[in-house]
Amino acid sequence: MTKVYPNAATSSIAAADSFDRLIKPCSSSDGSPVVLTVWKKSLLFNCNGFTVFDSKGNLVFRVDNYCSGSKGEISLMDAAGKSLLTIRRKRLSLSDNWLIYDGETSVNPILSVRKHVNLLNSKSLAHVTSGCGSSGGGSSPVSSPRSPLYDIQGSYAQRCCVVYDGDRRRVAEIKRKESSVGGVAFGVDVFRLVVQPEMEPAVAMALVILLDQMFGSSKRFSV
């Protein structure tokens, strides 16, 4: 059987690259996208989460035991377990609304993600706006708190989603993954995340995590 994680053993014990190095392929001179393999499984025993590998099989991101208990907090980490982004459910919100923070100590969100609930437009799954800065002191790090940034469309249940930016460019895509031998498709727990140069892979992966929270198999409603 084709391996999902060819270099996981060596990657898990190697020193982690910095966040800047993780996104370096996005600024390559040829403008090529970053292609990641996402495995909906934690490297830790008896934990929920994700494990993400690059095209060479090196461990890039990991999520372990997300949303354990009632904390409602998820940490996207690098290969060594350093928190890159923290995702928290927005308190006192009537809708499925989440906030994304830089690192694990930031008090001002950088992004806000809201589940789309308008049944007249079934293609849209979620909308991403800039952080509102309401969960801590000081102002938001972005100039326009409610400016639209991304629109996510497609079907997460089928692992077929597209992230569009404000100019309607495809900046990230979730696709079914096929084996290089025989073209046999993996199950929905293993899929590809293709990230264009206009988007940081860590941000794209954070959106994947939230799509799983909103439309994953554990939810009663999925598209």
C-alpha positions in Angstrom: 0.0 0.0 0.0 1.3 3.5 -0.8 2.5 5.3 2.3 0.7 8.4 3.4 3.7 9.6 5.4 7.0 8.5 3.8 9.3 10.4 6.0 7.3 10.8 9.2 9.9 9.0 11.4 12.7 11.3 10.6 10.5 14.4 10.4 9.0 14.0 13.9 12.4 14.1 15.6 14.0 16.8 13.4 14.2 20.4 14.5 11.3 22.5 13.3 11.7 25.1 10.6 10.6 28.6 11.4 7.2 29.9 10.2 8.9 32.0 7.6 10.6 29.0 6.2 7.4 27.0 6.1 5.8 29.6 3.7 9.0 30.2 1.7 7.8 28.0 -1.2 4.9 30.4 -1.8 7.4 33.1 -2.8 9.3 30.9 -5.3 10.3 32.6 -8.5 8.3 30.3 -10.7 5.1 31.0 -8.7 4.5 27.3 -8.2 1.9 26.2 -5.6 2.6 24.4 -2.4 1.1 20.9 -2.5 0.4 19.3 0.9 -0.9 15.9 1.9 -3.4 16.2 4.8 -4.0 13.1 7.0 -6.9 13.4 9.4 -5.1 11.6 12.2 -3.0 12.7 15.1 0.6 11.4 15.5 -0.3 10.9 19.2 -2.0 7.8 20.4 -5.7 8.2 21.3 -5.9 11.8 20.1 -7.9 13.6 17.4 -6.3 16.0 14.9 -4.4 16.3 11.6 -0.9 15.5 10.3 0.3 17.4 7.2 3.2 16.5 4.9 4.9 18.4 2.1 5.6 16.9 -1.4 8.8 15.3 -0.1 7.1 13.5 2.7 8.4 15.8 5.4 6.2 16.7 8.4 5.0 20.3 8.1 2.0 20.8 10.4 0.3 18.9 13.1 -2.9 19.2 15.2 -3.3 17.0 18.2 -6.4 16.5 20.3 -8.2 19.5 18.9 -11.3 20.8 20.8 -10.7 18.4 23.7 -13.4 18.9 26.4 -15.3 22.2 26.3 -12.3 24.4 25.8 -13.2 25.0 22.1 -9.5 25.8 21.2 -7.4 24.3 18.5 -3.7 24.8 18.0 -2.0 24.5 14.6 1.6 23.5 15.3 4.8 23.1 13.3 6.7 19.8 13.2 8.2 20.3 16.6 5.0 21.2 18.3 5.4 25.0 18.3 2.0 26.8 18.0 1.7 28.8 14.7 -2.0 29.7 14.9 -4.6 29.3 17.5 -8.3 28.8 16.6 -11.0 29.6 19.1 -14.8 29.4 18.9 -16.3 32.9 19.3 -18.1 33.2 22.5 -21.8 34.2 22.7 -22.2 33.8 19.0 -25.5 32.4 17.7 -23.8 31.1 14.5 -20.8 28.8 13.9 -18.2 31.5 14.2 -14.5 31.1 14.9 -11.5 33.4 15.4 -7.9 32.7 14.3 -5.0 34.1 16.4 -1.2 34.4 15.6 0.7 32.0 17.8 -0.8 31.0 21.2 -0.5 34.2 23.3 -2.0 36.8 21.0 -5.2 38.4 22.2 -6.3 40.1 19.0 -7.6 37.8 16.2 -6.2 38.1 12.8 -9.1 36.4 11.0 -12.8 35.6 11.6 -14.4 32.6 9.9 -18.2 32.3 9.8 -20.2 29.3 8.5 -22.5 30.2 5.6 -26.1 29.5 6.5 -28.0 31.0 3.5 -29.6 28.0 1.8 -30.2 30.1 -1.4 -26.5 29.9 -2.1 -25.5 26.3 -1.3 -22.1 26.6 -3.0 -20.7 28.8 -0.3 -19.5 27.0 2.9 -17.9 29.8 4.9 -16.8 33.4 4.7 -13.5 34.7 6.1 -13.0 38.3 7.2 -10.3 40.2 9.0 -10.1 39.9 12.8 -12.5 42.0 14.8 -10.1 42.6 17.7 -13.0 42.3 20.2 -11.5 39.6 22.4 -8.7 41.6 23.9 -7.4 45.1 24.5 -6.1 47.3 21.7 -7.1 47.6 18.1 -7.2 44.9 15.4 -3.9 44.4 13.5 -5.8 45.0 10.3 -7.2 48.2 9.1 -10.8 47.2 8.2 -12.3 44.7 10.7 -15.1 43.5 8.4 -13.4 43.6 5.0 -14.1 40.4 3.0 -11.0 38.3 2.5 -11.9 34.8 1.4 -15.0 32.8 0.3 -14.9 29.0 0.6 -17.1 27.0 -1.8 -17.6 23.4 -2.7 -18.2 20.2 -0.6 -15.9 19.4 2.3 -17.6 16.0 2.7 -16.4 15.2 -0.8 -13.0 16.9 -0.2 -13.6 19.2 -3.1 -13.4 22.8 -2.0 -12.0 26.1 -3.4 -10.9 29.2 -1.4 -11.4 32.4 -3.4 -9.9 35.7 -2.5 -11.6 39.1 -2.9 -10.5 39.2 -6.6 -12.1 35.7 -7.2 -8.7 34.1 -7.6 -8.3 30.5 -6.5 -5.8 30.8 -3.7 -6.3 27.3 -2.2 -8.0 24.0 -3.0 -8.9 20.8 -1.2 -8.8 17.8 -3.5 -9.1 14.0 -3.3 -5.8 12.3 -3.2 -4.9 9.4 -5.5 -2.1 6.9 -5.3 0.7 7.3 -7.7 0.4 3.6 -8.4 -2.8 2.6 -10.2 -4.6 5.8 -9.6 -6.4 4.4 -6.6 -8.1 7.1 -4.5 -7.5 7.3 -0.8 -10.4 7.7 1.6 -11.7 11.1 2.7 -9.3 11.0 5.7 -6.3 11.6 3.3 -6.5 14.5 0.8 -4.5 17.2 -0.9 -4.3 20.8 0.0 -3.0 23.0 -2.9 -2.0 26.5 -1.8 -1.2 29.2 -4.3 1.5 31.8 -3.8 -1.0 34.4 -2.7 -1.9 32.5 0.5 0.2 31.3 3.4 -0.1 27.5 3.8 -0.6 27.8 7.6 -3.7 30.0 7.0 -5.0 27.5 4.4 -4.6 24.7 6.8 -6.4 26.6 9.6 -9.3 26.9 7.2 -9.2 23.2 6.6 -9.5 22.6 10.4 -12.5 24.9 10.6 -14.2 23.2 7.6 -13.8 19.9 9.5 -15.3 21.5 12.6 -18.3 22.9 10.6 -18.9 20.1 8.1 -16.9 17.0 9.3 -18.3 13.5 9.7 -19.0 14.1 13.4 -21.5 16.8 12.5 -25.1 16.0 11.9 -25.2 18.3 8.9 -22.6 18.0 6.1 -22.7 19.1 2.5 
